[in-house]
Amino acid sequence: MLNLIKSLNKVQKRRVMQALDAALVPLALIFAFAASDLPNGLWANMDSYMLLLPYLILAAACIAAWLGICDIQVSSYEAASVGLTAVHAIFLTITSITISDIAGLGLPVGVHMVFGMVFFCLAVACRAVLLQLVLAVYRYSANRTRVLIYGAGTTGSQMVSALRGHETIQPVAFVDDSKGLHGMRVQRLPVYPALNIATVVKEKKIDRVLLAVPSLSRPKQAQIARRLEKMGLEVQTLPSFSQLIGEEALVDKLTPVSAKHFLGRAEVDHPLAEAGVSYEGKVVLVTGAGGSIGSELCRQVIDCKPSKLILFELSELCLYNIDMELRSTIEHEGLEIELIPVLGSITDSRQVRKLLVTHSVQVVLHAAAYKHVPLVEANPLTGLVNNVLGTQTLAEQAAKAGVERFMLISSDKAVRPTNVMGASKRLAELVVRDMAKRVGNKSGTVFSMVRFGNVLGSSGSVVPLFQDQLSRGGPLTVTDKGVERYFMTVQEAVRLVLQACSISRGAEVFVLDMGQPVPILRLARQMIESAGYEVRDADNPDGDIEIEITGLRPGEKMSEELTLSDDLLGTTYPKIFMTHEEGLSEIEIATALRSLREAFIACDEDMAREVVRRWVEGFQPNVAKVEVS
């Protein structure tokens, strides 16, 4: 039966409805004659009307075709369609009066009026019955999705009305948080308490839940959705009617708040100006070109119009993305810059040597590093080899190739580190400082480094993490109430790198005046409030998003420092300072690197950590258990 219904095309369905209406005409006449007190009885009057019946049926078909009644789907038959059926019955009544008078039958007008009313009632009733028959066929011949509506308000009620005629979806019941609705029936469906949803799902064999509560904040909807998904249910969220028609903005249309909104100070916006001359017409190599810092370095170097820009990246996807972006920029702006994407690792000395020599690289901006503290803490050998030995390989080959300038991108976590990542960056600084002192003058390469705090909006940083947690309804996780960090935007960080590199003389550590450190707890509150939500805590238990204190992660510090000493010297740029820090001797550096290589060859993490403890000043490891999820 189901296959027969599905096989009917539009024309065939129209003919079925026309045949149904044609059959209703004699039935309505029989009822009208039976209900009227006419002489000669029912069948004698029907016999006299029989010659006119074909004309009345033809008129009924023509009127229906004109009004388009037979083209209306039974699942869409509602108030307006009932109105058209009433118009159809009125015209049919007038037609019956006209042809009976022409034929001289002399029937009372009341008979025709009863005929019209009966035809109208039969036509409406038949379509209602037909709809239920079709739905019954679908219900018992196909898999129906049993749906539970969460929210018995206006949106939920409208959704049930819309789903009544659906072929494969069956609304079963409501659940709602309002106690006033519990035990009542809305749209003929029972309303249950939301607390009993697990029982309702089991008893009613629910397959899907529709969240029809657009008045709830998005975080609360996300929390409900996650709870239902844990029951193995498919969950979908419905916007309100006012959102659908555009009178109220959809949540997804909200403009994300810029990361620099949370900087806590005015953004440093010094144009590159004369610093750009240091890169104009030069061959520039950017390592880690696909990362957050590396990609922005590439964008700003492009503005300086180098003759050649080499993108050195370990990740194929990241390299592809930045290469496509920069090629589009170069083509759009009509720049004559040769762009060379190179897939490889800075630990490969042969590839690095060939790259530097083949392209006669003049400036190296070294941003390639493993920077995520928990990951490097869990994988210390990999992190140390890449960040320390990779930097050594790149610096040594740069000196041999006669590179003019070499700038290491470091971190404030390198100052008295408590984690392997910070220690690896400090060892990388010591390597670069040693190169500056030992071979810088001989090779003519100016080695220097730049150190800054957390970059807002970079991959793995706190702002994207909080934004992701917000989108899932929270909670926002903060490791400790007292944790605070220095922050800067990626644009600030890159300008610092390029400006510092242009004025370096060798072995300097450049830092940026980043103002006061920002408490992470305050940042979390700002992000919740800027998204239009309220913090849920003891003072506001009905808030939207909770802030959860999780405890310090392995290797995490309460606060960061920018220098080992407070001796900062000014530069030509007001917000950029430099310092000269004591390092290790040539013999000590050689010993540290040899020990690190031995640890790598032996695959001994404890040996690698011992190298860090011995040679990194102020290293105080956090011995908490490392867990990476």
Secondary structure, 3 states (H helix, E strand, C coil): CHHHHHHCCHHHHHHHHHHHHHHHHHHHHHHHHHHCCCCCHHHHHHHHHCCCHHHHHHHHHHHHHHHCHHHCCHHHCCHHHHHHHHHHHHHHHHHHHHHHHHCCCCCCHHHHHHHHHHHHHHHHHHHHHHHHHHHHHHHHHCCCEEEEEECCCHHHHHHHHHHCCCCCEEEEEEEECCHHHCCCEECCEEEEEHHHHHHHHHHHCCCEEEECCCCCCHHHHHHHHHHHHCCCCEEEECCCHHHHCCCCCCHHHCCCCCHHHHCCCCCCCCCCHHHHHHCCCCEEEEECCCCHHHHHHHHHHHHCCCCEEEEEECCHHHHHHHHHHHHHHHHHHCCCCEEEEEECCCCCHHHHHHHHHHCCCCEEEECCCCCCHHHHHHCHHHHHHHHHHHHHHHHHHHHHCCCCEEEEEEEHHHCCCCCHHHHHHHHHHHHHHHHHHHCHHHHCCEEEEEEECEEECCCCCHHHHHHHHHHCCCCEEECCCCCEECEEEHHHHHHHHHHHHHHCCCCCEEEECCCCCEEHHHHHHHHHHHCCCCEECCCCCCCCEEEEECCCCCCCCCCCCCCCCCCCEECCCCCEEEECCCCCCHHHHHHHHHHHHHHHHHCCHHHHHHHHHHHCCCCCCCCCCCCCC
